[in-house]
Amino acid sequence: MPAEPPSGRAAAVLRRWDSALIATLLLVTLAAALAVDGFATGRNAQFLLLDAVAIGLVALPVTLIVVTGEIDLSVASTLGLCSAVMGQLWVSGWPLELVVLTAVALGALLGAVNGLFVTGFGLPALAVTIGTLAAYRGLAFVVLGDRAVADFPRAWTDAVGGTALAGAVPAAMLVTAVAAAGGGGGGGGGGGGPAAPSCCTPPRWAAPCSPSATTPRPPASPASPWPAPSSGSS
């Protein structure tokens, strides 16, 4: 089979939805830099990247969930409950090292609850995570209420919000980039990641599809040029 020319591969990449998304993001950024005073500054870029760190770290595992044909709507509530517990424990006088470990363990426990209901009991992931979304969000309000906790040690906040690469990129963004590079190695680029579900094996939360829509029909047998034998012939 002849190899595809480079122009054909480039055209295929440009037709992908993620290429269109990146192009749209670049156009919006360029328009904002030209129209908004102070947008095209290094300080504003640092704040934008720092705001994207939490979203990126949450989106990475959700990508793997979606690739397997499932969905998790409770990730934001899980993050909120872990953050609320972290703030409450810090206000209560716990050492910050133990607070961080407790918040990480709580996040793993909350995710395991979702996994138990989905894989253990066979319930639809959509229904389960809608329920835990509301439950975890309510528990977060019970734990911390409407208070805000922001008096964490300066050394810790500087380590998370500080910059690297000559002061151009937040240090936390480097962690996100490393996690994305490690998680994307076995993904959809032909690596060893799980394959996307086919139409005839939809996820449990999706409506089933008809196999006839994707299963090819066998070709019809060609007509024989010879007449069929009569029933009375020997």
Stockholm file with secondary structure:
# STOCKHOLM 1.0

chainA/1-234         MPAEPPSGRAAAVLRRWDSALIATLLLVTLAAALAVDGFATGRNAQFLLLDAVAIGLVALPVTLIVVTGEIDLSVASTLGLCSAVMGQLWVSGWPLELVVLTAVALGALLGAVNGLFVTGFGLPALAVTIGTLAAYRGLAFVVLGDRAVADFPRAWTDAVGGTALAGAVPAAMLVTAVAAAGGGGGGGGGGGGPAAPSCCTPPRWAAPCSPSATTPRPPASPASPWPAPSSGSS
#=GR chainA/1-234 SS CCCCCHHHHHHHHHTSHHHHHHHHHHHHHHHHHHHSTTSSSHHHHHHHHHHHHHHHHHHHHHHHHHHTTCCCSCHHHHHHHHHHHHHHHHHTTCCHHHHHHHHHHHHHHHHHHHHIIIIISCCCHHHHHHHHHHHHHHHHHHHHTTCCCCCCCHHHHHHHHCEETTTTEEHHHHHHHHHHHHHHTTSTTTSSSCCCCCTTSCCTTSCCCCGGGTSCCCCCCCCCSSCCCCTTCC
#=GC SS_cons         CCCCCHHHHHHHHHTSHHHHHHHHHHHHHHHHHHHSTTSSSHHHHHHHHHHHHHHHHHHHHHHHHHHTTCCCSCHHHHHHHHHHHHHHHHHTTCCHHHHHHHHHHHHHHHHHHHHIIIIISCCCHHHHHHHHHHHHHHHHHHHHTTCCCCCCCHHHHHHHHCEETTTTEEHHHHHHHHHHHHHHTTSTTTSSSCCCCCTTSCCTTSCCCCGGGTSCCCCCCCCCSSCCCCTTCC
//
